[in-house]
Amino acid sequence: MNNHTEEILAQYLFSQREQDFERASFDREMAFYKSICSGNMELVRVFMKPLFCDGCGTLSDDPIRNLKYHLVVLTAIIARYCIKGGMTPDESYALSDFYIMKMDKVNTEKEIRAVHAEMIEGYTNKMRRLKLNGVYSKQVIRTIDYIMYNLHGKILLDDAAEHLKISPAYLSRLFKNETGISFSDYVNKLKIEEAASLLLFTEYTDLEISVMLGFSSQSYFIKIFKKYMNATPKQYKKKYNILNPQNLI
């Protein structure tokens, strides 16, 4: 292979890597919007970026105005994604107007970033409620809320029942009757769905993810992951994750 050919090949490989990393960044951004629409606040926090960070375009030379412009743009995007996810346009745009007006009344970076966090959590919680209302009873909705808020820890039926002030036996029957699966299966299903997203869009290892999601051991995590995804975490990441160096060749 002559020098000219090697140079062309090197340029091609570099170009492919750049495109793959751009795709990885785009996919992670899409994962952020999808996690909002799914109502999964824990996953939202994983994919959430600072309001203005490296790679973001500058919309104003004034730092405060620049942050405000970025918040307006982000709010508009989230509003549209939530409409696509099932929220009515009236409700979604009313929320966006509320947060933009709230942002307009503050004048410090800390206050703007607080509105940013509140806006994201507000839309996420609304989407979760939207998906659950009319499908499940209030007690099951509260149980699912409890699971979602504690997804990164050990979740026990007895603790959920105590939180709801009902008996574990009653909650177990009610939950299975309405969702079609047991409380523990529902918890594991949500944990594995989050684990799959973390494997695809972050560089966390399966050990780190198993600890993060409160599994008793890495081996148990792998067993449950395989049950729901028909692959081990390493097999799943190797097959689908473009951040894997082997997929950049």
N, C-alpha and C positions, 0 to 999 in steps of 0.2 A: 504494500500500500504506500503510494507516494505521499509527500508532505501536503500537497494540495487536497488530495482525497481525505487525508486525516483531518485537515482543517475544516472541510465541509461537513464531515461526520461529527466532529466536535461541536460545530455550530448547531447542527441539527439536534443533537442530543441535549444541548443546553436549552434550545428553543422548546423542546418537548418537556423538559423539566420545568421550565418557567410556566408553560401552559398548564401542566399538572398541578403546580403549586397554586396558580391562580384559581384553578378549578376547585382545589381543596378549600381555599379561602371562601369561594362562592358557596360551595356545598355546606360549609360550616355556618355561613350566614343564613342559608335557607333552613338549616336545622334550628337556628335560633327562632325564626319566624314560625316554623312548624311547632316548636315546643310551646310557644305562646298560644297558638291555636288549639293545642292539645290540652292546655290548662295545667301543664306540668311545671310548677314554679321552680322545683329543684333543678330540673334540666335547663330551664331558662337561665338560671344563675351560672351554670357551667358555660353556656355559649354566649352569654351577655358580654359585650365589650364596653369599655368606657365610652362616654358620649362623644368625645373627640380624642382620637388616638393616632398612632403612626399609620399612614396610608390614607387617612381621611383628607378630603380636599378642604382648603381654607375658603370659607364663604364670606369672611369679613376680616379686615385688619384689626378690628376691635375684638379682643378675646371674649368679652362677655356676649357681644352681639353674635360672634361666630358660634358660640355654644348654643345660643338661642335658635339660630337658624338651623343648626344640626338637629336640635330637638324637634323643631317643627317638621322637618323632612322625615325624621324617624317616626314621629307620631302619625304622619299621613300614610306612610308605608304600612305600619302596623294596623292602622284602621282598615286599610284595604284588604290586608291578609285576613283580618278577623271577619270582614264581610264575606269573603270567599269561604271562610270556615264555618259560616252559618249565622253570624250576628247580623241583625237587621241594619241596613244603612243608617236609619235614624238613630239607633242606639250607638252605633260605632262612631258616627260623626259627632254626636252629642258628647261622647267621651273625649274625642280629640279636641273639640272646642273647649271643653272644661279644662283639660290639662294645658292647652296652649294659652288660655286666658290666665291660668294660675301661674304659668311660667312668665307671662308678660308682667306680672306684678312683683317679681323678685329681681334682685340686681347683683347678687354675688354668685360666684362659681359654685360654692357649696349648696346654695339654695336651688340653683338650676339642676345640679346633679341629683338633688333630693327629689325634685319633680320628675326627672328622668326615671329614677328608680320606682317612684310611686306610679307613674304612668304604665310602665311595663308590668308591674304587679297587678295593677287595676285591670288591665286588659286580660291578663292571664287568668285571674280569678273569675272574671266575667265569662270567659270562654269555658272554663271548667264547669261553672254553674249552668251555662247554656246547654252543654252536652248532657248534663245529668238531670236537669229539671224535666219533669213530665215522663221520665223513663223509670226513675226509682223513687221510693218513698223518701221522706225527709230524713228518716233515721239511717237509711242506706247512703244517702248523699252525705250526711255528716260523717258516716264511717269512711267513705271514700276520701273525704276531705282530710280526715285524721290520717289515713294511709299516706296520702300525698305529702302532707306536711312532715311526716316522720319516715319518709322513704329511705333516708340515709342512715337509719338505725334499725334496731331490732323491733319488729312490730308483732305484738301478741294479741290474740283475740280477747283475752281477759282484760288487757289494758284498754283496748278500744271500747269494750263493753262498760268498763268503769268510767271512761270518758263520757259515754252517752247515758250513763246511769240506768243501764238495763242489764239483764242477766246474760252471761256469755252464751248459754244454750239458746236463748231466744234470738240473740243477734246472729248466731251461727245459722239457725234455720231461716231467718228472714233474709240474710245476705245471700244464701245459696238459692232460695226460692226466686229472688229478684234478679240476680246476676247470672245464675246458671252454673256457677262454680263456687267452690269453698272459699272461705276467707283467706286461708293460707295460700291457695292456688292463685287467687287474685293478687295478693301481695307479691308472690314470686313472679307472676306475669309482668307486673308493672316494673319490678326491679330489673328483670331481664331485658325489657324493652329499653329501659334507660341505659343498661349496660351495653346493649348493642349500639346505641347512639354514641356513647362515650368511646367505644372501641373504634368506631368509624371516623369520628370527628375530633378526637383528642389523641394525645400520645400517652395516656395512662396505660399501664400494664394491666393484665387480668388480675394480678395480685392486688394492685392498688385499687382497682374497681371493686373487687370483692370486699375489701376493707371499707371502702367508701360507702358501699350499699349495705353494710352491716351483716354480711354472711358470716357464719360461724367459722368457716375455713375456706381456703382457696379450692380444695378438692370438692367441697359441697357446692360452691359457686359454679365450678366447671360442670358438675353433674346436672344442676338445675338449668344452666345455660344450654347444654346439649339437649335437654328434654324439650325446650321451647324452640330452639333455633336449628336443631338437627346438625349441629356442628359444635366443636369446642370453641372457646373464645379465640384461640390462636388461629384455628382454621378459618373462622369467620372473618377475622381481621385480615388475614392473608388473602382471602378471596375478594373482599369488597373494599378494603381501605386503600385509597390511592396515596395516602401518606406513607405507606409501607415502601421503603427504598427499593424493594424488588419490583414494585409496580411502576417505578420511574425509569426503568431501563428499556 
